[in-house]
Amino acid sequence: MSEDRVRQFTEFRKRMNERILAEDNQVVRRFFALDTQTYKSGALDVKTKEMLGLVASMVLRCDDCIAYHVAQCRDAGVNRDEFFEIFSVGLVVGGSIVIPHLRRAVDFLDQLEDAQTDAPPPHDHAAG
């Protein structure tokens, strides 16, 4: 079951990103490109940027974004103790309204760990 959720999330995101980017809309394409560029290594490394993205996603209460950044953080080498510190920051900044999203974040992390998928989510960040 857990592998299904991870696979479904990854496949849906990939399919819909391809569908959206197939449209002739430069604003959407440029935004997706800007989003991807933002998470590349620079003054901050990829791991740090993904951790920031995860906190922001928690505070904004975007479950798809949270799942995406949990997967990206895991790929960037974030360990379980680091995840819970990230979750703590998101919870303190966002308040108790973040708790349901924290539950889903931990559930998705558990499922990622259980699934041990060989294919990480695509590394484009567009639309979380």
Backbone torsions as a table, in degrees:
resi	resn	phi	psi	omega
1	MET	NA	-45.8	-177.7
2	SER	-64.4	-38.9	179.0
3	GLU	-62.9	-33.9	177.8
4	ASP	-61.8	-45.6	-178.7
5	ARG	-62.9	-44.3	179.1
6	VAL	-62.4	-47.3	-179.6
7	ARG	-63.4	-45.5	-179.5
8	GLN	-62.4	-43.4	179.0
9	PHE	-60.5	-48.4	-177.5
10	THR	-64.4	-45.6	-178.6
11	GLU	-66.9	-43.2	179.4
12	PHE	-62.5	-45.9	-179.3
13	ARG	-60.5	-46.2	-179.9
14	LYS	-63.2	-47.6	-178.6
15	ARG	-61.3	-45.3	-177.5
16	MET	-72.4	-35.7	175.2
17	ASN	-61.6	-43.3	178.2
18	GLU	-62.4	-42.6	179.9
19	ARG	-62.9	-45.3	-178.9
20	ILE	-65.9	-43.6	-178.0
21	LEU	-72.9	-13.7	176.3
22	ALA	-74.1	-19.1	177.8
23	GLU	-72.8	150.5	180.0
24	ASP	-88.0	69.8	-179.3
25	ASN	-131.0	106.4	-175.5
26	GLN	-67.0	-31.1	179.2
27	VAL	-63.0	-49.2	179.7
28	VAL	-62.5	-47.2	-179.3
29	ARG	-60.2	-43.2	-179.1
30	ARG	-67.8	-37.6	177.9
31	PHE	-64.8	-45.6	177.9
32	PHE	-59.3	-42.6	179.3
33	ALA	-65.0	-41.6	177.8
34	LEU	-61.9	-44.4	178.4
35	ASP	-59.1	-46.5	179.2
36	THR	-62.2	-44.7	179.6
37	GLN	-62.4	-35.9	-177.3
38	THR	-60.3	-34.7	-175.4
39	TYR	-92.0	5.2	174.6
40	LYS	-77.6	155.3	179.9
41	SER	-61.5	136.9	177.7
42	GLY	-152.2	-130.1	174.6
43	ALA	-60.8	-31.9	172.7
44	LEU	-106.4	141.7	178.3
45	ASP	-77.2	167.5	-176.8
46	VAL	-59.1	-42.9	-178.6
47	LYS	-58.2	-47.0	179.9
48	THR	-62.8	-44.2	-179.6
49	LYS	-63.3	-39.1	178.5
50	GLU	-67.0	-37.7	177.3
51	MET	-64.1	-41.9	176.1
52	LEU	-61.7	-43.4	178.6
53	GLY	-61.1	-38.1	179.4
54	LEU	-67.2	-44.5	177.5
55	VAL	-60.8	-47.5	-179.7
56	ALA	-60.4	-41.4	-180.0
57	SER	-64.4	-38.0	177.6
58	MET	-65.2	-46.1	-178.4
59	VAL	-64.3	-36.6	178.6
60	LEU	-81.3	-9.1	175.4
61	ARG	61.9	46.8	178.1
62	CYS	-106.1	100.8	-175.4
63	ASP	-61.7	-39.6	176.8
64	ASP	-63.0	-41.8	178.9
65	CYS	-64.7	-41.1	178.8
66	ILE	-60.9	-49.6	-180.0
67	ALA	-59.1	-44.5	-179.9
68	TYR	-60.1	-48.2	-177.0
69	HIS	-72.4	-28.7	172.4
70	VAL	-61.1	-46.7	179.5
71	ALA	-64.0	-43.5	-179.7
72	GLN	-65.9	-41.2	177.3
73	CYS	-61.0	-44.2	179.3
74	ARG	-60.4	-44.0	178.2
75	ASP	-63.5	-30.4	-179.0
76	ALA	-83.2	-1.1	174.7
77	GLY	99.3	13.4	177.7
78	VAL	-69.7	129.7	179.1
79	ASN	-95.1	173.0	-173.8
80	ARG	-60.3	-41.2	178.0
81	ASP	-62.5	-41.5	177.6
82	GLU	-64.2	-40.4	177.8
83	PHE	-56.6	-44.9	-176.5
84	PHE	-71.0	-25.2	171.9
85	GLU	-71.9	-39.6	175.5
86	ILE	-61.2	-47.0	179.0
87	PHE	-59.5	-38.1	179.6
88	SER	-62.9	-42.9	178.6
89	VAL	-63.5	-46.2	178.9
90	GLY	-59.8	-39.8	179.8
91	LEU	-67.7	-44.6	-179.7
92	VAL	-65.9	-42.7	-178.9
93	VAL	-70.3	-42.6	-174.9
94	GLY	-86.9	-22.5	-179.5
95	GLY	85.1	-174.1	-172.9
96	SER	-63.5	-21.1	178.7
97	ILE	-64.8	-16.4	179.7
98	VAL	-80.4	-16.9	-173.9
99	ILE	-53.6	-46.8	178.2
100	PRO	-60.0	-33.7	179.6
101	HIS	-74.2	-33.4	174.1
102	LEU	-62.2	-43.6	177.9
103	ARG	-57.7	-46.5	-178.7
104	ARG	-69.3	-32.8	177.1
105	ALA	-64.4	-46.0	179.8
106	VAL	-66.3	-39.8	177.5
107	ASP	-61.2	-43.7	179.9
108	PHE	-66.1	-40.9	176.5
109	LEU	-60.5	-45.7	177.4
110	ASP	-57.9	-42.7	-179.5
111	GLN	-67.1	-39.6	176.2
112	LEU	-60.7	-45.0	-179.6
113	GLU	-65.4	-40.0	179.6
114	ASP	-68.0	-38.7	-175.9
115	ALA	-72.1	-32.3	-176.7
116	GLN	46.1	49.9	-177.1
117	THR	-65.4	143.3	177.6
118	ASP	-84.6	-21.4	-176.5
119	ALA	-107.6	102.2	177.9
120	PRO	-68.2	158.3	177.3
121	PRO	-59.5	152.1	177.8
122	PRO	-55.6	149.0	-175.0
123	HIS	-91.3	23.3	171.0
124	ASP	-93.5	142.3	-172.4
125	HIS	-99.2	-7.9	-170.8
126	ALA	-47.9	130.1	175.0
127	ALA	56.1	36.6	170.7
128	GLY	64.1	NA	NA
